[in-house]
Amino acid sequence: MFTPRPVGFVRSPYRETADVPKGLGAEHRAEGVIEILPEFELGLTDVEGFSHLLVLWVFDRAHGFELLGTPPSDNRPHGVFATRSPKRPNPIGLSVVELLARDRTRLHVRGIDMLDGTPVLDIKPYLSSIPGETLRRGWLAEAEGRKKT
Ligand SMILES: C[S@@+](CC[C@H](N)C(=O)[O-])C[C@H]1O[C@@H](n2cnc3c(N)ncnc32)[C@H](O)[C@@H]1O
């Protein structure tokens, strides 16, 4: 194992967890900045060529974990590994963001759902190779179906 350390921090309009849109149909269109620490700037070489990035980050304001929980998008409990709950054994978040522009160590992005000051562990280009028709959405599709009826 290794000791994780931040490569940067998120600058977000969201200060409190309650500020972030939640539940079925919630859209993440908020813009923000991922500020990479100067010692990692070289690692951003060529990142501009990618439209979307995967951001791995730390739920630094979550406490403890729940193996079973009821997410805001449903009224039924689901296992933590079947949800995106912040209360995880290893509190690691994963978000797909659109890269709008890069200004040296500052990545201007759209689609953030992190709080201001969230530590970033890693960034990778988003490359989806799974055709939409082969994806199954599990309990979420069922919850969406119940909401429509
Ligand atoms: C449902 S989680 C999903 C996060 C990420 N997209 C994922 O799938 O891992 C998003 C929620 O995490 C919470 N959150 C965001 N930043 C956080 C932080 N730094 N510490 C604790 N909770 C945070 C907010 O309440 C937000 O609504």
The ligand as a Tripos MOL2 file, in Angstrom:
@<TRIPOS>MOLECULE
LIG
   27    29     1     0     0
SMALL
NO_CHARGES

@<TRIPOS>ATOM
      1 C1        -22.8630   11.1910   -4.1490 C.3       1 LIG1
      2 S1        -21.1850   11.7480   -3.9950 S.3       1 LIG1
      3 C2        -20.5360   11.3160   -5.5680 C.3       1 LIG1
      4 C3        -19.1540   11.8020   -5.7370 C.3       1 LIG1
      5 C4        -18.4270   11.2570   -6.9520 C.3       1 LIG1
      6 N1        -19.0400   11.6910   -8.1940 N.3       1 LIG1
      7 C5        -18.3510    9.7600   -6.8890 C.2       1 LIG1
      8 O1        -19.1050    9.1030   -7.5910 O.co2     1 LIG1
      9 O2        -17.5150    9.2400   -6.1570 O.co2     1 LIG1
     10 C6        -21.3520   13.4790   -4.1620 C.3       1 LIG1
     11 C7        -21.6260   14.1110   -2.8320 C.3       1 LIG1
     12 O3        -20.4660   14.0820   -2.0380 O.3       1 LIG1
     13 C8        -20.4810   15.1490   -1.1410 C.3       1 LIG1
     14 N2        -19.1380   15.7110   -1.1190 N.ar      1 LIG1
     15 C9        -18.5210   16.4520   -2.0630 C.ar      1 LIG1
     16 N3        -17.2920   16.7900   -1.6790 N.ar      1 LIG1
     17 C10       -17.1110   16.2290   -0.4580 C.ar      1 LIG1
     18 C11       -16.0170   16.2150    0.4590 C.ar      1 LIG1
     19 N4        -14.8730   16.8170    0.1870 N.pl3     1 LIG1
     20 N5        -16.1840   15.5490    1.6280 N.ar      1 LIG1
     21 C12       -17.3550   14.9280    1.9130 C.ar      1 LIG1
     22 N6        -18.4160   14.9160    1.0910 N.ar      1 LIG1
     23 C13       -18.2960   15.5500   -0.0880 C.ar      1 LIG1
     24 C14       -21.5180   16.1330   -1.6080 C.3       1 LIG1
     25 O4        -22.5910   16.1010   -0.6880 O.3       1 LIG1
     26 C15       -21.9900   15.5680   -2.9360 C.3       1 LIG1
     27 O5        -23.3740   15.7010   -3.1160 O.3       1 LIG1
@<TRIPOS>BOND
     1     1     2 1
     2     2     3 1
     3     2    10 1
     4     3     4 1
     5     4     5 1
     6     5     6 1
     7     5     7 1
     8     7     8 2
     9     7     9 1
    10    10    11 1
    11    11    12 1
    12    11    26 1
    13    12    13 1
    14    13    14 1
    15    13    24 1
    16    14    15 ar
    17    14    23 ar
    18    15    16 ar
    19    16    17 ar
    20    17    18 ar
    21    17    23 ar
    22    18    19 1
    23    18    20 ar
    24    20    21 ar
    25    21    22 ar
    26    22    23 ar
    27    24    25 1
    28    24    26 1
    29    26    27 1
@<TRIPOS>SUBSTRUCTURE
     1 LIG1         1 GROUP 0 **** ****
